[in-house]
Amino acid sequence: MLKDLINIACIFVILVLWSDGGNPLVSKPDTVAVVYESSDDIPAAYVTGALNKLTADGLQARIFDKDVVTGGGEVPSQIKDAITAANDNGLPALVVLSNGKVISVQDLPKTEQQIVEAVQ
């Protein structure tokens, strides 16, 4: 009897976790970063346009050089993982994060719409 009750409770918890329409193990994006090498080029205007759209949708958006550091000469902790992922991928890169953790990284898409789609 107790075992059956525990099984039912576990199933209920699983259903509640999945009821929001997604896998609870897959994080929802909250930040989008474009990482580039400023000595090569700066991101085109369409990148800013895409990030503005994503910001309007409630995401944080950032564009920064791969060598950005604080006044103390250190890489800011909140973007360190994004820079590492972008460098590993190749620059320029689009990095999507959730709670500071990288959930995807790819070459910077060539259009505004492709950037928006890559984040969704």
N, CA and C atoms as a LAMMPS dump frame, in Angstrom:
ITEM: TIMESTEP
0
ITEM: NUMBER OF ATOMS
360
ITEM: BOX BOUNDS ff ff ff
-5.0000000000000000e+02 5.0000000000000000e+02
-5.0000000000000000e+02 5.0000000000000000e+02
-5.0000000000000000e+02 5.0000000000000000e+02
ITEM: ATOMS id mol type element x y z
1 1 1 N 0.823 -1.196 0
2 1 2 C 0 0 0
3 1 3 C 0.87 1.263 0
4 2 1 N 1.855 1.336 0.897
5 2 2 C 2.735 2.498 0.96
6 2 3 C 3.564 2.615 -0.322
7 3 1 N 3.998 1.486 -0.849
8 3 2 C 4.776 1.495 -2.088
9 3 3 C 3.935 2.049 -3.235
10 4 1 N 2.679 1.651 -3.318
11 4 2 C 1.791 2.16 -4.36
12 4 3 C 1.579 3.668 -4.22
13 5 1 N 1.442 4.14 -2.995
14 5 2 C 1.252 5.563 -2.746
15 5 3 C 2.493 6.363 -3.159
16 6 1 N 3.661 5.838 -2.855
17 6 2 C 4.91 6.497 -3.241
18 6 3 C 5.041 6.518 -4.76
19 7 1 N 4.714 5.438 -5.421
20 7 2 C 4.773 5.393 -6.89
21 7 3 C 3.833 6.425 -7.508
22 8 1 N 2.635 6.523 -6.975
23 8 2 C 1.669 7.498 -7.493
24 8 3 C 2.185 8.917 -7.273
25 9 1 N 2.745 9.162 -6.098
26 9 2 C 3.282 10.486 -5.809
27 9 3 C 4.418 10.833 -6.762
28 10 1 N 5.294 9.887 -7.055
29 10 2 C 6.403 10.123 -7.98
30 10 3 C 5.891 10.433 -9.385
31 11 1 N 4.907 9.685 -9.819
32 11 2 C 4.327 9.929 -11.14
33 11 3 C 3.697 11.315 -11.184
34 12 1 N 3.018 11.7 -10.122
35 12 2 C 2.399 13.011 -10.054
36 12 3 C 3.455 14.118 -10.158
37 13 1 N 4.543 13.969 -9.432
38 13 2 C 5.616 14.972 -9.464
39 13 3 C 6.202 15.073 -10.869
40 14 1 N 6.424 13.96 -11.506
41 14 2 C 6.96 13.965 -12.869
42 14 3 C 6.003 14.671 -13.822
43 15 1 N 4.722 14.389 -13.698
44 15 2 C 3.737 15.035 -14.566
45 15 3 C 3.692 16.54 -14.33
46 16 1 N 3.806 16.966 -13.095
47 16 2 C 3.814 18.397 -12.801
48 16 3 C 5.041 19.055 -13.418
49 17 1 N 6.197 18.417 -13.293
50 17 2 C 7.417 18.984 -13.863
51 17 3 C 7.334 19.104 -15.383
52 18 1 N 6.695 18.16 -16.011
53 18 2 C 6.593 18.167 -17.468
54 18 3 C 5.413 18.979 -17.968
55 19 1 N 4.508 19.382 -17.104
56 19 2 C 3.281 20.045 -17.532
57 19 3 C 3.508 21.445 -18.076
58 20 1 N 4.662 22.046 -17.837
59 20 2 C 4.914 23.386 -18.366
60 20 3 C 5.235 23.359 -19.853
61 21 1 N 5.143 22.201 -20.474
62 21 2 C 5.322 22.09 -21.91
63 21 3 C 6.744 21.792 -22.348
64 22 1 N 7.627 21.573 -21.417
65 22 2 C 9.006 21.312 -21.805
66 22 3 C 9.677 20.348 -20.867
67 23 1 N 10.828 19.957 -21.244
68 23 2 C 11.632 19.058 -20.441
69 23 3 C 12.275 19.847 -19.31
70 24 1 N 12.076 19.446 -18.057
71 24 2 C 12.664 20.208 -16.957
72 24 3 C 14.191 20.153 -16.952
73 25 1 N 14.77 19.255 -17.719
74 25 2 C 16.217 19.149 -17.765
75 25 3 C 16.835 20.091 -18.798
76 26 1 N 15.983 20.651 -19.675
77 26 2 C 16.456 21.582 -20.688
78 26 3 C 16.16 22.992 -20.201
79 27 1 N 17.18 23.786 -20.054
80 27 2 C 17.036 25.128 -19.517
81 27 3 C 16.473 26.08 -20.55
82 28 1 N 15.68 27.024 -20.067
83 28 2 C 15.119 28.058 -20.927
84 28 3 C 16.141 29.19 -21.043
85 29 1 N 16.406 29.666 -22.26
86 29 2 C 17.378 30.738 -22.434
87 29 3 C 16.963 32.006 -21.693
88 30 1 N 17.941 32.694 -21.092
89 30 2 C 17.661 33.988 -20.486
90 30 3 C 18.657 35.062 -20.935
91 31 1 N 19.756 34.633 -21.573
92 31 2 C 20.778 35.575 -22.028
93 31 3 C 21.323 35.139 -23.382
94 32 1 N 21.549 36.119 -24.238
95 32 2 C 22.139 35.873 -25.554
96 32 3 C 23.385 36.742 -25.658
97 33 1 N 24.49 36.139 -26.056
98 33 2 C 25.741 36.879 -26.183
99 33 3 C 26.323 36.693 -27.577
100 34 1 N 26.806 37.777 -28.125
101 34 2 C 27.567 37.729 -29.367
102 34 3 C 29.003 38.066 -28.982
103 35 1 N 29.881 37.114 -29.217
104 35 2 C 31.286 37.286 -28.872
105 35 3 C 32.075 37.383 -30.178
106 36 1 N 32.943 38.393 -30.247
107 36 2 C 33.693 38.625 -31.484
108 36 3 C 35.106 39.082 -31.157
109 37 1 N 35.923 39.188 -32.172
110 37 2 C 37.285 39.704 -32.047
111 37 3 C 37.288 41.098 -32.659
112 38 1 N 37.435 42.118 -31.828
113 38 2 C 37.315 43.495 -32.299
114 38 3 C 38.408 43.89 -33.291
115 39 1 N 39.538 43.236 -33.261
116 39 2 C 40.585 43.582 -34.224
117 39 3 C 40.26 43.053 -35.621
118 40 1 N 39.319 42.094 -35.714
119 40 2 C 38.912 41.564 -37.015
120 40 3 C 37.803 42.406 -37.633
121 41 1 N 36.783 42.702 -36.845
122 41 2 C 35.612 43.404 -37.352
123 41 3 C 34.643 43.603 -36.199
124 42 1 N 33.676 44.471 -36.387
125 42 2 C 32.61 44.606 -35.397
126 42 3 C 31.342 43.984 -35.986
127 43 1 N 30.44 43.492 -35.155
128 43 2 C 29.213 42.884 -35.683
129 43 3 C 28.394 43.891 -36.502
130 44 1 N 27.779 43.4 -37.544
131 44 2 C 26.968 44.225 -38.438
132 44 3 C 25.699 44.71 -37.736
133 45 1 N 25.044 45.68 -38.334
134 45 2 C 23.843 46.286 -37.747
135 45 3 C 22.716 45.272 -37.527
136 46 1 N 22.6 44.257 -38.376
137 46 2 C 21.531 43.278 -38.208
138 46 3 C 21.654 42.535 -36.877
139 47 1 N 22.889 42.416 -36.362
140 47 2 C 23.093 41.739 -35.077
141 47 3 C 22.435 42.549 -33.965
142 48 1 N 22.661 43.844 -33.97
143 48 2 C 22.036 44.714 -32.973
144 48 3 C 20.52 44.665 -33.101
145 49 1 N 20.019 44.655 -34.323
146 49 2 C 18.572 44.554 -34.539
147 49 3 C 17.995 43.283 -33.948
148 50 1 N 18.669 42.167 -34.162
149 50 2 C 18.196 40.882 -33.617
150 50 3 C 18.235 40.898 -32.094
151 51 1 N 19.316 41.42 -31.531
152 51 2 C 19.424 41.456 -30.069
153 51 3 C 18.38 42.386 -29.463
154 52 1 N 18.044 43.475 -30.164
155 52 2 C 16.969 44.35 -29.688
156 52 3 C 15.632 43.62 -29.656
157 53 1 N 15.354 42.81 -30.671
158 53 2 C 14.118 42.015 -30.688
159 53 3 C 14.103 41.019 -29.532
160 54 1 N 15.232 40.371 -29.296
161 54 2 C 15.303 39.384 -28.216
162 54 3 C 15.167 40.057 -26.853
163 55 1 N 15.726 41.25 -26.722
164 55 2 C 15.58 42.002 -25.477
165 55 3 C 14.113 42.375 -25.255
166 56 1 N 13.432 42.754 -26.321
167 56 2 C 12 43.077 -26.218
168 56 3 C 11.188 41.852 -25.785
169 57 1 N 11.703 40.665 -26.081
170 57 2 C 11.04 39.42 -25.675
171 57 3 C 11.418 39.006 -24.253
172 58 1 N 12.223 39.824 -23.57
173 58 2 C 12.554 39.55 -22.175
174 58 3 C 13.911 38.925 -21.915
175 59 1 N 14.701 38.748 -22.958
176 59 2 C 16.034 38.177 -22.766
177 59 3 C 17.061 39.283 -22.539
178 60 1 N 18.131 38.946 -21.869
179 60 2 C 19.273 39.849 -21.78
180 60 3 C 20.123 39.615 -23.026
181 61 1 N 20.688 40.68 -23.551
182 61 2 C 21.521 40.541 -24.749
183 61 3 C 22.796 41.338 -24.566
184 62 1 N 23.896 40.747 -25.006
185 62 2 C 25.201 41.384 -24.872
186 62 3 C 26.036 41.136 -26.113
187 63 1 N 26.818 42.133 -26.453
188 63 2 C 27.821 42.01 -27.515
189 63 3 C 29.139 42.413 -26.876
190 64 1 N 30.146 41.552 -26.989
191 64 2 C 31.426 41.917 -26.397
192 64 3 C 32.59 41.216 -27.079
193 65 1 N 33.732 41.859 -26.948
194 65 2 C 34.984 41.336 -27.48
195 65 3 C 35.444 40.152 -26.633
196 66 1 N 36.121 39.23 -27.245
197 66 2 C 36.587 38.034 -26.544
198 66 3 C 37.628 38.342 -25.477
199 67 1 N 38.223 39.52 -25.54
200 67 2 C 39.273 39.884 -24.597
201 67 3 C 38.81 40.867 -23.519
202 68 1 N 37.496 40.997 -23.312
203 68 2 C 36.983 41.947 -22.325
204 68 3 C 37.434 41.535 -20.915
205 69 1 N 37.86 42.53 -20.128
206 69 2 C 38.291 42.283 -18.757
207 69 3 C 37.785 43.399 -17.853
208 70 1 N 37.777 43.129 -16.575
209 70 2 C 37.403 44.129 -15.579
210 70 3 C 38.568 45.089 -15.361
211 71 1 N 38.345 46.101 -14.522
212 71 2 C 39.418 47.022 -14.176
213 71 3 C 40.584 46.324 -13.499
214 72 1 N 40.296 45.164 -12.892
215 72 2 C 41.345 44.382 -12.24
216 72 3 C 42.057 43.425 -13.181
217 73 1 N 41.685 43.478 -14.475
218 73 2 C 42.35 42.627 -15.452
219 73 3 C 41.821 41.211 -15.546
220 74 1 N 40.65 40.955 -14.937
221 74 2 C 40.072 39.615 -14.968
222 74 3 C 38.849 39.582 -15.88
223 75 1 N 38.581 38.408 -16.455
224 75 2 C 37.376 38.221 -17.251
225 75 3 C 36.185 38.212 -16.285
226 76 1 N 35.156 39.018 -16.562
227 76 2 C 33.987 39.028 -15.683
228 76 3 C 33.396 37.623 -15.541
229 77 1 N 33.129 37.23 -14.322
230 77 2 C 32.679 35.856 -14.062
231 77 3 C 31.384 35.51 -14.777
232 78 1 N 30.468 36.478 -14.934
233 78 2 C 29.178 36.182 -15.546
234 78 3 C 29.261 35.925 -17.051
235 79 1 N 30.388 36.256 -17.686
236 79 2 C 30.522 35.996 -19.126
237 79 3 C 31.689 35.074 -19.458
238 80 1 N 32.362 34.595 -18.456
239 80 2 C 33.542 33.755 -18.673
240 80 3 C 33.208 32.494 -19.479
241 81 1 N 32.122 31.809 -19.109
242 81 2 C 31.743 30.584 -19.824
243 81 3 C 31.36 30.884 -21.273
244 82 1 N 30.699 32.023 -21.497
245 82 2 C 30.308 32.396 -22.859
246 82 3 C 31.547 32.634 -23.726
247 83 1 N 32.539 33.301 -23.173
248 83 2 C 33.767 33.571 -23.926
249 83 3 C 34.51 32.276 -24.234
250 84 1 N 34.591 31.401 -23.256
251 84 2 C 35.261 30.116 -23.473
252 84 3 C 34.564 29.318 -24.572
253 85 1 N 33.234 29.235 -24.506
254 85 2 C 32.476 28.492 -25.518
255 85 3 C 32.643 29.111 -26.894
256 86 1 N 32.608 30.439 -26.967
257 86 2 C 32.76 31.125 -28.252
258 86 3 C 34.146 30.896 -28.845
259 87 1 N 35.167 30.994 -28.015
260 87 2 C 36.528 30.741 -28.503
261 87 3 C 36.685 29.31 -28.987
262 88 1 N 36.093 28.357 -28.269
263 88 2 C 36.154 26.95 -28.687
264 88 3 C 35.426 26.738 -30.003
265 89 1 N 34.331 27.477 -30.222
266 89 2 C 33.538 27.357 -31.439
267 89 3 C 34.222 28.035 -32.617
268 90 1 N 34.833 29.178 -32.353
269 90 2 C 35.356 30.042 -33.409
270 90 3 C 34.548 31.323 -33.425
271 91 1 N 35.2 32.421 -33.711
272 91 2 C 34.558 33.733 -33.64
273 91 3 C 34.232 34.26 -35.024
274 92 1 N 33.218 35.091 -35.141
275 92 2 C 32.264 35.486 -34.118
276 92 3 C 31.278 34.359 -33.825
277 93 1 N 30.744 34.376 -32.606
278 93 2 C 29.849 33.304 -32.187
279 93 3 C 28.625 33.852 -31.48
280 94 1 N 27.551 33.104 -31.586
281 94 2 C 26.32 33.378 -30.859
282 94 3 C 26.241 32.355 -29.736
283 95 1 N 26.172 32.848 -28.499
284 95 2 C 26.132 31.973 -27.333
285 95 3 C 24.82 32.219 -26.597
286 96 1 N 24.107 31.144 -26.3
287 96 2 C 22.847 31.231 -25.569
288 96 3 C 23.07 30.631 -24.19
289 97 1 N 22.641 31.372 -23.163
290 97 2 C 22.863 30.94 -21.788
291 97 3 C 21.557 30.879 -21.003
292 98 1 N 21.599 30.095 -19.954
293 98 2 C 20.509 30.026 -18.984
294 98 3 C 21.141 29.998 -17.607
295 99 1 N 20.804 30.968 -16.797
296 99 2 C 21.366 31.078 -15.449
297 99 3 C 22.893 31.035 -15.466
298 100 1 N 23.494 31.681 -16.455
299 100 2 C 24.942 31.758 -16.544
300 100 3 C 25.625 30.552 -17.161
301 101 1 N 24.869 29.528 -17.503
302 101 2 C 25.433 28.316 -18.101
303 101 3 C 25.139 28.279 -19.6
304 102 1 N 26.133 27.923 -20.373
305 102 2 C 25.985 27.841 -21.828
306 102 3 C 25.076 26.672 -22.182
307 103 1 N 24.025 26.974 -22.97
308 103 2 C 23.164 25.89 -23.448
309 103 3 C 23.316 25.654 -24.942
310 104 1 N 23.879 26.658 -25.66
311 104 2 C 24.214 26.428 -27.069
312 104 3 C 25.21 27.477 -27.531
313 105 1 N 25.98 27.1 -28.523
314 105 2 C 26.946 28.013 -29.148
315 105 3 C 27.04 27.631 -30.616
316 106 1 N 27.139 28.64 -31.47
317 106 2 C 27.25 28.395 -32.902
318 106 3 C 27.899 29.598 -33.567
319 107 1 N 28.299 29.399 -34.819
320 107 2 C 28.802 30.522 -35.601
321 107 3 C 27.709 31.583 -35.656
322 108 1 N 28.102 32.842 -35.677
323 108 2 C 27.126 33.926 -35.731
324 108 3 C 26.323 33.812 -37.02
325 109 1 N 24.994 33.672 -36.907
326 109 2 C 24.165 33.584 -38.116
327 109 3 C 24.293 34.831 -38.988
328 110 1 N 23.931 34.686 -40.251
329 110 2 C 24.139 35.734 -41.247
330 110 3 C 22.981 36.72 -41.382
331 111 1 N 21.846 36.446 -40.697
332 111 2 C 20.708 37.363 -40.779
333 111 3 C 20.081 37.56 -39.399
334 112 1 N 19.332 38.644 -39.297
335 112 2 C 18.618 38.944 -38.055
336 112 3 C 17.658 37.805 -37.695
337 113 1 N 16.897 37.347 -38.668
338 113 2 C 15.918 36.286 -38.422
339 113 3 C 16.599 34.987 -37.97
340 114 1 N 17.733 34.665 -38.546
341 114 2 C 18.443 33.447 -38.146
342 114 3 C 18.919 33.528 -36.697
343 115 1 N 19.308 34.718 -36.261
344 115 2 C 19.719 34.88 -34.861
345 115 3 C 18.526 34.647 -33.946
346 116 1 N 17.401 35.272 -34.254
347 116 2 C 16.198 35.118 -33.429
348 116 3 C 15.775 33.66 -33.381
349 117 1 N 15.781 32.982 -34.514
350 117 2 C 15.395 31.569 -34.561
351 117 3 C 16.362 30.687 -33.783
352 118 1 N 17.633 31.012 -33.811
353 118 2 C 18.631 30.207 -33.118
354 118 3 C 18.432 30.24 -31.595
355 119 1 N 17.873 31.321 -31.115
356 119 2 C 17.672 31.472 -29.675
357 119 3 C 16.38 30.805 -29.235
358 120 1 N 15.381 30.787 -30.081
359 120 2 C 14.082 30.209 -29.711
360 120 3 C 14.089 28.757 -29.769
